[in-house]
């Protein structure tokens, strides 16, 4: 079994070269090592071509290890968090590779509180387990109804309907990226229609080849495609989901991408968010936006990544969590992330504005940034690279922290230097409200 598939956040690799039926069966067969309590385990899968096969062996392995798999089938990742609570399960496993290209697949694994379990932690638990003869199981066939709305989707959509509170008529382009969000939105669209809100669905038919623009909502092709549709339809906003429906990216009426810190400001304005978890790469921007509010929210900081954000949300009982990747976490969604709920609350907040979204954004502080700098390293050499830049910035900064890598605060700008958790690289982000200042900081690195 390829050790590289056990990543910090989850288990993920190329199918079938790195991750295949045998590795999924082996992990499932040893699941009692990371699911300490026997009982129900929620299992689901996304629209990837390899997902149904991996789903079959996952179910078989869980059954043989003494668990009771609750077969949700085709679903979004946030549905795992919902059904863990709804069905009082001991955990969940989702077959997905989220926004990765179609040749990838993986496992998202959660405990009974909905906390993500690290892939590296799982590897440490099962690495000494004896190899087991792989058993051929009946493959879960791709029938016509497999990628359509089921009673599970209806149950989930009925829960989400309770959050819809739009105050005026809008038109919103909703791009599901040929992933898992389509069936849920097909149900929600009808409800919105009764309220006089037009939801225009695009790429809502699940397709593991992701023919429209791939499963990454931040990709240029995805944003450009939706921008064209927003302008063509004269819509008030657009939203793009990733392959498993846990991330959302927003666009204004001109088709321009709305950064997550502006989306946070909009949600905070309408919902009076008291406590927020921000990743280190959003820390500076969120704090700048919080200064424009009529009240002072409590901003807590987390290392980058779903694993850290969701766990810190639960531990601190925060109201909202946000990452630049498009993950939004909600106290009223079990402190977990949901792209669809983020879109619902975004539409609610947008409907309360007396003007267009672009006008709202223009009233807020403008953030400038240097495109992310990526420094390739050899494995284990990341700390040396970080220390090199730390010597440069520590003498000039007003303050610093080491929550994730090294962060430095200046008068009008911010620098974060951190190692990637998935690649042998160091990522450097420089942002600020003073364009000349961030350019000076960039020049110091040459």
Residue pairs with C-beta under 8 A, 6 or more apart in sequence:
1 22
1 23
1 26
2 13
2 18
2 19
2 23
3 123
4 13
4 18
5 11
5 12
5 13
5 18
5 19
5 23
5 106
5 119
6 119
6 120
6 122
6 123
7 119
7 120
7 421
7 422
8 118
8 119
8 120
8 305
8 307
8 421
8 422
9 116
9 118
9 119
9 305
9 306
9 307
9 421
9 422
10 106
10 107
10 108
10 109
10 116
10 118
10 119
10 306
10 307
11 19
11 27
11 106
11 107
11 109
11 119
11 122
12 19
12 97
12 100
12 104
12 105
12 106
12 107
12 119
13 19
13 104
13 105
13 106
14 103
14 104
15 48
15 50
15 54
15 103
15 104
15 105
16 50
19 54
19 105
19 106
21 53
21 54
21 57
21 134
22 134
24 54
24 57
24 58
24 61
24 95
24 107
25 57
25 58
25 60
25 61
25 132
25 134
25 135
26 61
26 126
26 129
26 131
26 132
26 134
27 61
27 107
27 122
27 126
28 57
28 58
28 59
28 60
28 61
28 62
28 64
28 65
28 93
29 61
29 64
29 65
29 132
30 65
30 125
30 126
30 129
31 41
31 61
31 62
31 65
31 67
31 93
32 38
32 65
32 66
32 67
33 125
33 126
33 129
34 109
34 117
34 121
34 122
34 125
34 126
35 41
35 67
35 90
35 91
35 111
37 90
37 112
38 66
38 67
38 90
39 67
39 68
39 89
39 90
40 67
40 68
40 69
40 70
40 87
40 88
40 89
40 90
41 62
41 67
41 68
41 69
41 70
41 89
41 90
41 91
41 92
41 93
42 70
42 72
42 80
42 83
42 84
42 87
42 89
42 91
42 92
42 93
43 55
43 58
43 59
43 62
43 69
43 70
43 71
43 72
43 92
43 93
43 94
43 95
44 55
44 72
44 73
44 74
44 75
44 76
44 77
44 79
44 80
44 92
44 93
44 94
44 95
45 51
45 52
45 54
45 55
45 73
45 74
45 75
45 94
45 95
45 96
46 74
46 75
46 76
46 77
46 94
46 95
46 96
46 97
46 179
46 180
46 243
46 244
47 74
47 147
47 178
47 179
47 180
47 206
47 207
47 208
47 243
48 95
48 96
48 97
48 102
48 104
48 105
48 208
48 243
49 102
49 208
49 209
50 105
50 208
51 95
51 96
51 105
51 208
52 139
52 140
52 141
52 142
52 146
53 139
53 140
54 95
54 105
55 73
55 95
55 140
56 137
56 138
56 139
56 140
57 137
58 69
58 93
58 95
58 107
59 69
59 71
59 137
59 140
60 135
60 137
62 69
62 93
63 69
67 90
70 83
70 87
70 89
72 79
72 80
72 83
72 152
73 146
73 150
73 152
74 146
74 147
74 150
74 180
74 183
74 206
75 94
75 152
75 153
75 180
76 156
76 180
76 181
76 184
76 244
76 245
76 246
76 339
76 340
77 94
77 96
77 98
77 108
77 180
77 244
77 245
77 246
78 245
78 246
78 333
78 336
78 337
78 338
78 339
78 340
78 341
79 152
79 153
79 156
80 92
80 93
80 94
80 108
80 110
80 114
81 92
81 110
81 114
81 333
81 334
81 336
81 338
82 156
82 159
82 333
82 334
83 89
83 92
83 152
83 156
84 91
84 92
84 110
84 112
84 114
84 334
85 114
85 334
86 155
89 112
90 111
90 112
91 109
91 110
91 111
91 112
92 109
92 110
92 114
93 107
93 108
93 109
93 110
94 107
94 108
94 109
94 110
94 244
95 105
95 106
95 107
96 105
96 106
96 107
96 108
96 180
96 243
96 244
97 104
97 105
97 106
97 243
98 106
98 108
98 215
98 242
98 243
98 244
98 246
98 247
99 215
99 216
99 217
99 218
99 242
99 243
99 247
100 106
100 215
100 216
100 243
101 214
101 215
102 208
102 209
102 210
102 214
102 215
107 119
108 116
108 244
109 116
109 117
109 119
109 122
110 116
110 117
111 117
113 314
114 310
114 314
114 334
114 335
114 336
115 310
115 311
115 314
116 306
116 307
116 310
116 311
118 307
140 146
147 183
147 205
147 206
148 183
149 157
149 183
149 184
149 186
149 187
150 183
153 183
153 184
153 187
154 187
156 184
157 184
157 187
157 188
157 191
160 184
160 188
160 340
160 341
160 344
161 188
161 191
163 332
163 341
163 344
163 345
163 348
164 188
164 191
164 192
164 195
164 344
164 347
164 348
165 348
166 192
166 195
166 197
166 347
166 348
166 351
167 348
167 351
167 352
168 351
169 196
169 197
169 198
170 197
170 198
170 236
170 237
170 347
170 350
170 351
171 197
171 198
171 200
171 233
171 234
171 235
171 236
172 197
172 198
172 199
172 200
172 235
172 236
172 237
172 238
172 239
172 347
173 200
173 202
173 226
173 229
173 230
173 233
173 235
173 237
173 238
173 239
173 251
174 185
174 189
174 199
174 200
174 201
174 202
174 204
174 238
174 239
174 241
174 343
175 202
175 203
175 212
175 217
175 222
175 225
175 226
175 229
175 238
175 239
175 240
175 241
176 182
176 185
176 201
176 202
176 203
176 204
176 241
176 245
177 203
177 210
177 212
177 213
177 214
177 215
177 217
177 222
177 240
177 241
177 242
177 243
178 203
178 204
178 205
178 206
178 207
178 209
178 210
178 211
178 212
178 215
179 206
179 210
179 215
179 241
179 242
179 243
179 244
179 245
180 206
180 243
180 244
180 245
181 204
181 241
181 245
181 339
181 340
182 201
182 203
182 204
182 205
182 206
183 206
184 245
184 340
185 199
185 201
185 204
185 340
186 201
186 204
188 199
188 340
188 344
189 199
189 201
192 198
192 199
193 199
197 347
197 351
200 229
200 233
200 235
202 212
202 225
202 226
202 229
203 212
203 213
210 243
212 222
212 225
213 219
213 221
213 222
213 225
214 221
214 222
215 242
215 243
215 244
216 222
216 242
217 223
217 240
217 241
217 242
217 247
217 248
217 249
217 326
218 249
218 325
218 326
222 240
222 249
223 240
223 249
223 251
223 257
226 238
226 240
226 251
226 255
227 238
227 251
227 255
227 256
228 255
229 235
229 238
230 237
230 238
230 251
230 253
230 254
230 255
231 254
231 255
234 253
235 253
236 253
236 350
236 356
236 357
237 250
237 251
237 252
237 253
237 346
237 347
237 350
237 357
238 250
238 251
238 255
239 248
239 249
239 250
239 251
239 343
239 346
240 248
240 249
240 251
241 247
241 248
241 339
241 340
241 343
242 326
242 339
245 338
245 339
245 340
246 306
246 327
246 337
246 338
246 339
247 325
247 326
247 327
247 337
247 339
248 326
248 328
248 339
248 340
248 342
248 343
248 346
249 257
249 258
249 326
250 257
250 258
250 263
250 343
250 346
251 257
251 258
252 258
252 356
252 357
252 358
252 361
253 356
253 357
253 358
254 358
256 358
258 357
258 361
259 285
259 324
259 367
260 282
260 322
260 323
260 324
260 325
260 326
260 328
261 282
261 285
261 286
261 288
261 289
261 322
261 324
261 367
262 289
262 361
262 364
263 322
263 328
263 342
263 346
264 273
264 276
264 278
264 282
264 286
264 289
264 320
264 322
265 289
265 292
265 293
265 364
266 346
266 349
266 350
266 353
266 360
267 273
267 320
267 328
267 345
267 346
267 349
268 276
268 289
268 290
268 293
268 297
268 320
269 293
269 349
270 348
270 349
270 352
271 319
271 320
271 345
271 349
272 295
273 297
273 319
273 320
274 297
274 298
274 319
275 297
275 298
275 300
275 316
275 317
275 318
275 319
275 320
276 286
276 290
276 297
276 298
276 299
276 300
276 318
276 319
276 320
276 321
276 322
277 300
277 301
277 302
277 309
277 312
277 313
277 316
277 318
277 320
277 321
277 322
277 329
278 286
278 287
278 299
278 300
278 301
278 302
278 321
278 322
278 323
279 301
279 302
279 303
279 304
279 305
279 308
279 309
279 322
279 323
279 324
279 404
280 301
280 302
280 303
280 304
280 403
280 404
280 405
280 407
280 416
280 418
281 304
281 323
281 324
281 416
281 429
282 322
282 323
282 324
283 299
283 301
283 407
283 414
283 416
284 409
284 413
284 414
284 431
284 432
285 367
285 431
286 299
286 322
287 299
288 365
288 367
288 433
289 364
289 365
290 296
290 297
290 299
292 364
292 365
300 312
300 316
300 318
301 401
301 403
302 308
302 309
302 312
302 321
302 403
302 404
303 403
303 404
304 323
304 404
304 418
304 421
305 323
305 421
306 323
306 327
306 337
309 321
309 323
309 327
309 329
309 337
310 321
310 329
310 335
310 336
310 337
312 318
312 321
313 321
313 329
313 331
313 335
313 336
314 335
317 331
317 335
318 329
318 331
318 335
319 330
319 331
320 328
320 329
320 330
320 331
321 327
321 328
321 329
321 330
321 335
321 337
322 328
322 329
326 339
327 337
328 337
328 338
328 339
328 341
328 342
329 335
329 336
329 337
330 336
330 337
330 338
330 341
330 342
330 345
333 341
350 357
353 360
365 433
366 433
367 431
367 432
367 433
368 431
368 432
368 433
368 434
368 435
368 438
369 429
369 430
369 431
369 432
369 438
370 429
370 430
370 431
370 438
370 439
370 441
370 442
372 427
372 428
372 429
373 427
373 428
373 429
373 430
373 442
373 445
374 425
374 426
374 427
374 428
375 385
375 425
375 426
375 428
376 424
376 425
377 385
377 419
377 424
377 425
377 426
378 424
379 424
382 419
382 424
382 426
383 419
385 417
385 426
386 405
386 406
386 417
386 418
386 419
386 426
389 406
389 417
389 428
389 445
390 406
390 417
392 444
392 445
393 400
393 406
393 408
393 415
393 417
393 441
393 444
394 400
394 408
396 408
396 410
396 444
397 408
397 409
397 410
397 415
398 409
398 410
398 411
399 408
399 409
400 406
400 407
400 408
400 409
401 407
404 416
404 418
405 416
405 417
405 418
405 419
405 426
405 427
406 416
406 417
406 418
407 414
407 415
407 416
407 417
408 414
408 415
408 416
410 432
410 437
410 441
411 434
411 437
412 432
412 433
412 434
412 437
413 430
413 431
413 432
413 433
413 434
413 437
413 438
413 441
414 429
414 430
414 431
414 432
415 428
415 429
415 430
415 441
416 427
416 428
416 429
417 426
417 427
417 428
418 426
418 427
419 425
419 426
419 427
420 426
420 427
428 445
430 438
430 441
430 442
431 438
432 438
432 441
